[in-house]
């Protein structure tokens, strides 16, 4: 995505990586709505906590996007798919991006901390710290960065759970954490195959740069896709005893489709052509499953 020269508000908007920020908010809200207090099973949503969680998570996620673009601006300038981002396109000065990102981060963490509870705020801060100080620098050092990066990406559901349950994390929260943790690896490995040359130009040591054949990427993908589907099955088994429940069937059918594409991705003869549909399926899978789960838990 690129912005027109001179469109400063749009440039700052893009700096927050809005699509990734939306996913963080969606998963945090899934954690909030899908977790239930056993003492008050039908407790209504606390509007103050809910608004603080949604806006605070959006601000913190946007801060991570801005600070990540600031840290990787030189690499972005060398990569085809990122060279039109606001900093390499010289729409925003690096120092301004740094200040903007830091401001959003303080505001986002503070809003979750004081609007929900300290544990939710602490987890929000931990998400940003692990993303910016661990995952971001490791991308230029080791292919294991993907595994490290899966941790901050999986934290939003338990932030939502902690916000809902006043500092507690229930079984559903941990299952959603596991689902997101496993999901991120096949999602990224498909992208790594699609953008291998770009990542090499940027100096990122992702799996496909260290192993251009894509074999290791396929192994990583399969190794994490299968437990992800198992976690989805555990959620269906433990929380939905009625097999006519929408989540049971949606997660099953979505999982079968995702697995089929994952097997094509694992096939050396099909990998290059399968990477894009596998990547697109990963983008579709998570919102569909989480939205269905949330609605099924609520109604």
C-alpha positions as CSV (number, residue, x, y, z in Angstrom):
1,X,0.0,0.0,0.0
2,X,1.2,3.5,-0.8
3,X,-0.1,7.0,-0.1
4,X,-0.2,10.0,-2.4
5,X,2.5,12.6,-1.9
6,X,1.4,15.4,0.4
7,X,-1.4,13.3,2.0
8,X,0.1,13.6,5.5
9,X,-2.9,12.2,7.5
10,X,-3.0,9.2,5.2
11,X,0.7,8.7,5.7
12,X,0.4,8.7,9.5
13,X,-2.6,6.3,9.2
14,X,-0.5,3.9,7.1
15,X,2.3,4.2,9.6
16,X,0.1,2.4,12.1
17,X,-0.3,-0.7,9.8
18,X,-4.1,-0.5,10.2
19,X,-4.8,-4.0,8.9
20,X,-2.5,-5.6,11.5
21,X,-3.8,-3.3,14.2
22,X,-7.4,-4.3,13.3
23,X,-6.4,-8.0,13.7
24,X,-5.0,-7.2,17.2
25,X,-8.2,-5.5,18.2
26,X,-10.3,-8.3,16.8
27,X,-8.4,-11.0,18.7
28,X,-8.4,-8.9,22.0
29,X,-12.2,-8.6,21.7
30,X,-12.5,-12.3,21.0
31,X,-10.7,-13.0,24.2
32,X,-13.0,-10.5,26.0
33,X,-16.3,-11.9,24.7
34,X,-15.4,-15.6,24.7
35,X,-14.2,-15.7,28.3
36,X,-16.8,-16.0,31.0
37,X,-16.7,-15.6,34.7
38,X,-18.0,-18.8,36.3
39,X,-19.3,-16.8,39.2
40,X,-21.3,-14.5,37.0
41,X,-21.8,-16.4,33.7
42,X,-24.3,-13.9,32.2
43,X,-22.6,-10.7,33.3
44,X,-23.1,-7.9,30.8
45,X,-20.1,-6.2,29.1
46,X,-18.6,-3.4,31.1
47,X,-18.7,-0.5,28.6
48,X,-15.8,1.3,30.2
49,X,-13.5,-1.7,30.2
50,X,-14.6,-2.7,26.7
51,X,-14.0,0.8,25.2
52,X,-10.7,1.1,27.0
53,X,-9.6,-2.4,25.7
54,X,-10.6,-1.7,22.1
55,X,-9.1,1.8,21.8
56,X,-6.1,1.0,23.9
57,X,-5.3,-2.1,21.9
58,X,-5.7,-0.2,18.7
59,X,-3.4,2.5,19.8
60,X,-0.7,0.1,21.1
61,X,-0.9,-2.0,18.0
62,X,-0.6,1.2,15.8
63,X,2.4,2.3,17.9
64,X,4.1,-1.1,17.2
65,X,3.5,-0.6,13.5
66,X,4.9,3.0,13.5
67,X,8.0,2.1,15.7
68,X,8.6,-1.0,13.5
69,X,8.6,1.1,10.4
70,X,10.9,3.6,12.0
71,X,13.3,0.8,13.0
72,X,13.2,-0.9,9.6
73,X,13.0,2.2,7.3
74,X,16.3,1.5,5.6
75,X,15.4,-2.1,4.9
76,X,11.9,-1.0,3.7
77,X,13.6,1.4,1.2
78,X,15.4,-1.6,-0.4
79,X,12.3,-3.8,-0.7
80,X,9.8,-3.6,-3.5
81,X,6.7,-4.1,-1.5
82,X,7.7,-1.6,1.2
83,X,9.6,1.1,-0.6
84,X,6.5,3.3,-0.8
85,X,5.9,3.3,2.9
86,X,5.7,6.7,4.6
87,X,9.3,6.9,5.8
88,X,11.3,5.6,2.8
89,X,8.9,7.6,0.5
90,X,10.0,10.7,2.6
91,X,6.4,11.6,3.5
92,X,7.3,11.4,7.2
93,X,10.6,12.1,8.9
94,X,12.0,9.2,11.0
95,X,12.2,11.4,14.1
96,X,8.5,12.3,13.7
97,X,7.6,8.6,13.3
98,X,9.5,7.8,16.5
99,X,7.7,10.5,18.5
100,X,4.3,9.5,17.0
101,X,4.8,5.8,17.8
102,X,6.1,6.5,21.3
103,X,3.1,8.7,22.0
104,X,0.6,6.1,20.8
105,X,2.3,3.4,22.8
106,X,2.2,5.3,26.1
107,X,-1.4,6.3,25.5
108,X,-2.5,2.8,24.5
109,X,-0.9,1.0,27.4
110,X,-2.1,3.6,29.9
111,X,-5.7,3.4,28.6
112,X,-5.8,-0.4,29.0
113,X,-4.0,-0.3,32.3
114,X,-6.3,2.3,33.9
115,X,-9.5,1.6,31.9
116,X,-9.3,-2.2,32.4
117,X,-6.8,-3.4,35.0
118,X,-3.0,-3.5,35.6
119,X,-2.5,-7.1,34.3
120,X,-4.2,-6.2,31.0
121,X,-2.0,-3.1,30.8
122,X,1.1,-5.0,31.6
123,X,0.4,-7.6,29.0
124,X,-0.2,-4.8,26.4
125,X,3.2,-3.4,27.3
126,X,4.8,-6.9,27.1
127,X,3.3,-7.3,23.6
128,X,5.0,-4.1,22.4
129,X,8.3,-4.8,24.1
130,X,8.6,-8.3,22.7
131,X,7.6,-7.2,19.3
132,X,9.9,-4.2,19.1
133,X,12.9,-5.3,21.2
134,X,13.0,-9.0,20.4
135,X,11.2,-9.9,17.1
136,X,12.2,-6.8,15.1
137,X,16.0,-7.0,15.6
138,X,16.0,-10.8,15.4
139,X,14.6,-10.6,11.8
140,X,18.1,-9.7,10.6
141,X,19.8,-12.3,12.7
142,X,18.0,-15.6,12.6
143,X,15.2,-17.5,11.0
144,X,13.9,-18.3,14.5
145,X,12.6,-14.7,14.6
146,X,9.3,-16.1,13.3
147,X,8.8,-18.2,16.4
148,X,9.7,-15.3,18.6
149,X,7.3,-13.0,16.7
150,X,4.5,-15.4,17.3
151,X,4.5,-14.6,21.0
152,X,3.5,-10.9,20.8
153,X,1.1,-11.8,18.0
154,X,-0.7,-14.3,20.3
155,X,-1.0,-12.1,23.4
156,X,-4.1,-9.9,22.5
157,X,-6.7,-12.7,23.4
158,X,-5.3,-13.0,26.9
159,X,-5.2,-9.2,27.2
160,X,-8.9,-9.3,26.4
161,X,-9.5,-12.2,28.9
162,X,-7.6,-10.4,31.7
163,X,-9.7,-7.2,31.0
164,X,-12.9,-9.2,31.2
165,X,-12.1,-11.2,34.3
166,X,-10.5,-8.5,36.3
167,X,-6.9,-9.7,36.0
168,X,-7.6,-13.4,35.6
169,X,-6.9,-15.6,32.5
170,X,-9.2,-18.6,31.9
171,X,-8.9,-21.7,29.8
172,X,-10.5,-20.1,26.8
173,X,-8.0,-17.3,26.9
174,X,-5.1,-19.7,26.9
175,X,-6.6,-21.7,24.1
176,X,-7.0,-18.6,21.9
177,X,-3.4,-17.7,22.7
178,X,-2.4,-21.1,21.5
179,X,-4.5,-20.8,18.3
180,X,-2.9,-17.5,17.4
181,X,0.6,-18.7,18.3
182,X,0.4,-21.7,16.0
183,X,-1.5,-19.8,13.2
184,X,1.2,-17.2,12.7
185,X,3.8,-19.6,11.5
186,X,2.0,-21.0,8.4
187,X,0.7,-17.5,7.7
188,X,4.2,-16.0,7.6
189,X,5.9,-18.9,5.9
190,X,3.5,-18.5,2.9
191,X,4.5,-14.8,2.8
192,X,8.2,-15.7,3.1
193,X,7.9,-17.9,0.0
194,X,6.1,-15.2,-2.0
195,X,8.5,-12.4,-1.0
196,X,11.8,-14.3,-0.7
197,X,13.8,-12.1,-3.0
198,X,12.4,-9.0,-1.3
199,X,13.3,-10.2,2.2
200,X,16.8,-11.0,0.9
201,X,17.2,-7.4,-0.4
202,X,16.1,-6.1,3.0
203,X,18.6,-8.2,4.8
204,X,16.1,-10.3,6.7
205,X,17.1,-13.8,7.6
206,X,13.7,-15.5,7.3
207,X,13.4,-19.2,6.5
208,X,13.3,-18.8,2.8
209,X,16.3,-16.6,2.6
210,X,18.4,-19.1,4.5
211,X,16.8,-22.0,2.6
212,X,15.7,-20.8,-0.9
213,X,14.2,-24.2,-1.7
214,X,11.4,-23.4,0.7
215,X,11.7,-26.9,2.2
216,X,12.3,-25.6,5.8
217,X,9.4,-23.1,5.4
218,X,7.1,-25.9,4.4
219,X,8.2,-28.0,7.4
220,X,7.7,-25.1,9.8
221,X,4.3,-24.5,8.3
222,X,3.1,-28.1,8.6
223,X,4.5,-28.4,12.1
224,X,2.4,-25.5,13.3
225,X,-0.7,-25.9,11.1
226,X,-1.6,-29.3,12.6
227,X,-1.5,-28.2,16.3
228,X,-3.4,-25.1,15.3
229,X,-6.2,-27.3,14.0
230,X,-6.0,-29.5,17.1
231,X,-6.5,-26.4,19.3
232,X,-9.6,-25.4,17.2
233,X,-10.9,-28.9,17.7
234,X,-10.3,-28.7,21.5
235,X,-12.3,-25.5,21.7
236,X,-15.1,-27.1,19.8
237,X,-15.1,-30.2,22.0
238,X,-14.8,-28.5,25.3
239,X,-17.1,-25.6,24.9
240,X,-19.7,-26.7,22.3
241,X,-21.4,-30.0,23.2
242,X,-24.1,-29.5,20.5
243,X,-22.6,-30.6,17.2
244,X,-25.1,-28.3,15.4
245,X,-23.3,-25.3,16.8
246,X,-22.1,-22.9,14.0
247,X,-18.6,-22.8,15.4
248,X,-18.1,-26.5,15.2
249,X,-19.0,-26.7,11.5
250,X,-17.4,-23.4,10.5
251,X,-14.1,-24.3,12.2
252,X,-14.2,-27.8,10.8
253,X,-14.8,-26.7,7.2
254,X,-12.4,-23.8,7.4
255,X,-9.8,-26.1,8.9
256,X,-10.2,-28.7,6.2
257,X,-9.8,-26.1,3.5
258,X,-6.8,-24.5,5.2
259,X,-5.2,-28.0,5.7
260,X,-5.7,-28.9,2.0
261,X,-3.9,-25.7,0.9
262,X,-1.2,-26.4,3.5
263,X,-0.5,-29.8,2.1
264,X,-0.2,-28.3,-1.4
265,X,2.3,-25.8,0.1
266,X,4.3,-28.7,1.5
267,X,4.5,-30.3,-1.9
268,X,7.7,-29.0,-3.6
269,X,6.1,-29.3,-7.1
270,X,3.1,-27.1,-6.0
271,X,4.7,-24.8,-3.4
272,X,5.3,-21.8,-5.7
273,X,1.7,-21.7,-7.0
274,X,0.2,-22.7,-3.6
275,X,1.9,-20.0,-1.6
276,X,-0.4,-17.1,-2.5
277,X,-3.8,-19.0,-2.0
278,X,-2.4,-20.5,1.2
279,X,-1.5,-17.0,2.4
280,X,-4.9,-15.5,1.5
281,X,-6.6,-18.5,3.2
282,X,-4.6,-17.8,6.4
283,X,-5.8,-14.2,6.3
284,X,-9.4,-15.3,5.9
285,X,-9.3,-18.3,8.3
286,X,-8.6,-16.4,11.5
287,X,-11.3,-13.6,11.3
288,X,-14.0,-16.1,10.2
289,X,-13.2,-18.6,13.0
290,X,-12.9,-16.0,15.7
291,X,-16.0,-14.1,14.7
292,X,-18.0,-17.3,14.5
293,X,-16.7,-18.4,17.9
294,X,-17.5,-15.0,19.5
295,X,-21.0,-14.9,18.1
296,X,-21.6,-18.5,19.1
297,X,-20.4,-17.8,22.7
298,X,-22.6,-14.7,22.9
299,X,-25.8,-16.2,21.5
